[in-house]
Amino acid sequence: MSLTINHQTNDISNSTGTVKLNGTAVGGDNSPAWGDRGLFAGGRTGTTNQDVIDYVTISTTSNATDFGNLSAARYGPAGLSNGSRGVFGGGQENLQTNTIEYVTIASTGNATDFGDLTVTRRSASACSDTTRGVFAGGITSVRDDTMDYITIASTGNATDFGNLSIGRFGAGGCSDMTRGLFGGGNDVNGQESNVIDYITIQTTSNGTDFGDLSVARSELGSCSDFTRGIFAGGNGGSSVIDYVTIAYTGNATDFGDLTVNRYRNAGSANGTRGVFGGGTLGETVIDYITIQTTGNATDFGDLSVGRFRAAACSGT
């Protein structure tokens, strides 16, 4: 078993979130932070919006299996979880929506209404710890800088959190369960961005500069474990995968490449392995990496429906 020390909080954790001393749980969050079931929700195939939710077992390569459906077909939602409940916020049906809905990750079935975002938008990014989820940026009539948050276990409307350093849509979001990152995106000037912002998830505030991606890009997939954040693909970056150590500000470092050049993909992880599904014009491809081992991605399987701008999350 490998242990991780969070140098911001002095908490100790492992990939299950459980550390014991003389039989007593100590340090970190003592409930699972990531689970082995990865969900992909919504998206678009060509010009057709999708309501599909499908899932994979992240530790086992295979094709995705039907999970259920969103309340409406839409593309560009953002996904997050607390390890047991998966939440999908925003997106676009015929028009952009502020809808937030949720599923219980362990139980297949259709999504249920959770509440509303503070701002109607699509293509936001998201991150979470085991209690709070944060939605950041997106596109309204402009590139938006809004961040809002929810308490994942309690249904209700989102609350203002703060603002990104620059308005943008299509950033990648990830966290180490303390600090959340939002990397890349298409910014207020219509340019692909290399900006990475960070927040402390439990403290409302504006985003703070973390560093830069290795390549400026938008609509990229992302995932993380307790130490490392991964950003994969993206418009302007094609197959690029890069990574950061979340507890330490700095620029991203090259990790490897996706199996297929693409953007608009979605990522999730089980704390060890990261998976990236779909993308660009509606690919079915899912590929995977081992988060702590740099290298190129490997084929995992296929989504049940090829699509782009889906949301993803994981849990158990």
N, C-alpha and C positions, 0 to 999 in steps of 0.2 A: 504494500500500500504506500503510495506517495502522498506526502503532506504538503500543503500550500500555506504559507504565512502571508496574510494580507498586511502590508506594511503601513496602510492607512489606519487600520483598526486594531492591529495586533491580534486579530482572530486567526485561528488555525482551522483548516478544513481539508477535506479530500473530495474526490469526485462525487461522492454520495452526500456530501454535506455533514457527515457524521464523524466525530472524533471523540474517543473515550479515554479517560484517565481513571484507572482503578475502577472501571465499570461505569463511571459516571460520564454522561455526555458533556463535553466541554468545547468551547470555542466555536466560532463561525455560526452558521445557521444549521441547526441539527435536524432539518428535514431535507429530503432530496431537492436539489436545485434544478437538475435536469433529469429527464427520464429518457427511456429508450424508444419511445414512440414519437416520431416526427410527423407533423401534419402540414399539408399544403392546402390552402383554401382560396377559392375564387380564382380570378385571373381572366384572361381573354385568349380566344383562339381565332386568329384572323380578325374579323369584326364582330365576333360573337362573344358576349360576356358569359362567364361560367359561374355556376353556383356550387360546383363540385368541391367537396372536401375529401381528400384521400390521405392515406397514412402509410408509413413504412416503419419497420423495426430497424432502428439506426445501426445496431450492431450486426445485422444480418443482411447481406446484399440480396435484393429481390425487387420485383416490380411493386408499385404502390397498389393498395387495396382501398375500395370504397369505404368511407367513414360515414358520410351523410351529406347534408347540403346546407349552405348559407340560406338565410331567409329570402334573399333575392340574388340574382346573377349580377356580379359586379367585378370590376378589376381595380387594382391599386389599393386594396386594403393593407393595413399594417398589422402584424401579428406579434403577440407576446404571451407569456404564461407565467404562472407561479409554481409550476411543476405538476399541478393537477388540473387546473382550469386553463384552457386556451382561450384567448380573447382576440377578436379581429375588429379593427376600428377604421372607419372611413371607407373611401373607395368611390367608384363611379358606376352607377346604374345607367339610366338615360342621362341623369344629371348627377353631379357629385352629391355625396351623402355624408351625414354626421353619425350614422348608425354605428353603434358598438354592439356586438353580440358575442356569445361565448358557448363553448362546449366543455364537457367533462372529458378529458383526454383518454381516460381509461375505458370509457363507454362510448361505443359508436352511436351516432344519432345526429339529428339536425341541430343547428345552432339556435340559441334562445336569445331574446332581446336582453341587453345589459343596460343600455342607456345611450347617451349621446356625447360626442365630442363637443368641445367649446366652439370649434370652428369647422364648418363643412369643408371637407377637402379629400383629395386622393393622393396616393404616392407619398404618404408620410413614412417615416421610419419609426422604430419602436425598440425599447429595451425594458428590462424589468429586473427586480429581485424577487424574493419569495412572497412579498406582500404588495408592492407597488409597481404599476406599469406606467411608462411614460411614452407618449406619442409626440413626435417632433417633426416640424416642417410639413411639407406637402405643397400641393398646388391648389389654389382657389381660382381667382381670376389673375393672381400673381403668385410668385414664389413666396411661400409663407414662412415666417420665423416662429410661429406659435409652438410652444410646448405645453401640453396638458397631461394630467395624470389621473389615474384611478386606483382605488384599492381593489385588487383583483378578486378577493373573496366576497366583496359586497357590491351587488349591482347598484347602479346609479350613474348619474352624469359625471363627465370628466370635470376637473378643476384646473384653473390656470396654474402652471408650474413656473414659467419664465419664457425666455426667448433664445433662440439660436443666435450665434454671432453674426450670421448672415442668412437671409431667407433662401430656402432651396427645397427642391423635391428630389426623391429618388436617392437619398442617402442610405447607407447601411448602418443599422443599429445593433449594438451588442453590449454586454456588461460582464463584470466579474462578480456580480451580486452586491457590489457596493458602488462602483463607479460605472456610469453608462457612457458610451461613446456613440457619436454620429459622424460617419465619415463619408466624404464626397457629396455628390448631388449636383443638380443643375441649378445654378444660383440666379440671383435677381438680375444679373446682366445677361442671362441666357447662356452662360459659359459652364463647361464642365469644371467642377471644383475639386481641389485636393484637400480642402479644409477638414480637419478632424476637431470636433468640439467634445468636451466632456462635462458631465454633471455628476454630483453625488445624488443618487436616486432618492434618498430619504430627506434631502434638503432642497426645498424649492429655491430656484435661482436661475440666472441666465447661463447659457453655455459659455465655457471658457476654452481658450485655445489649447489644444493638446499637441498638435504637430501637423504633419502633412502626409497624405497618401503618397506612395511611390509614383503613381500615375493619376492625374486628374481624371475623374470619371463619375458617371451617375448611373442610377438604376442597377446597383450592384447587390449581390447577395452577401450576407454576413452571418457569423456565428462566433461562439467563444467558449472557453472553459473558465476556470477560476483565475487564470493568469493571462491568457493570450486571446486577443481579438483578431479575427480573420475577416478580410474583405476580398470578395471574389468576383471576377468579371467586371462588367460595367461598360456603358457607352463611352468610348474613348480609351478603354483599356482592354477590350476583347477578352483574352484568356487570363489576364493577370490575376494572381493571388498574392496579397501581401498581408503582413501581420504586425501587430504592436503588442507590447507588454502593458496591460491596461493600467497597472498601478503606477507606471512611470511615464510621464509625458515625453514625447519624442516623435520622430518621423517613422513611418512604416518601412518595413524591410521586405525584400522579395521573399516569397514563400515557394512559389512554383506556378503552375498553369492548370487551368481547367482542361478537361478532355475535349471540349468544344468551345470555340470562340463565341461568347454570347453576353448579352446584358438582359436586364429585366428578369433575372433569376431570383429565387428565394432560398434562404439558408436557415438551417437549424442544427442542433448538436445534442449529444447525450453526455457531454462533459469530457468525452475522449475523442469521439469521431464527429466530424462535421459533414453534412450533406447539403448539396445545392441542386435544386430542381427547376426544370423548365427554363424559359427565357426567350428572348428576341422575338420571333414571330410565332412561337407556339411549339417549341421543342418539347419532347417527352423526356429527354435525358435527365437522369439523376447521377451525379458523381459524388465521390467522397474523398476526404482526407483524414489523416490522423493529426489532430490539432498540434500536438507537441513535436511532430516530426515534419520538417520542411520537405517538400517534394511535390511532384505533379499529382493531380487528382486522378482517381481510378474510377472506371465505370461501376455504378451501383445497381442500376436497373432503369425502369421507366415509370413515369407518372401514368395514371389510368387515363388521363386526358391531357394531351399536349397543350400548354398554355404559357402565357407570360404575364407578368405583374400579378402573380399570386402572392399571398401572405404565407408565412411559415412560423411554426413554433414547435416546442417539444415538451414532453412530460411523461407521466406514468399513470 
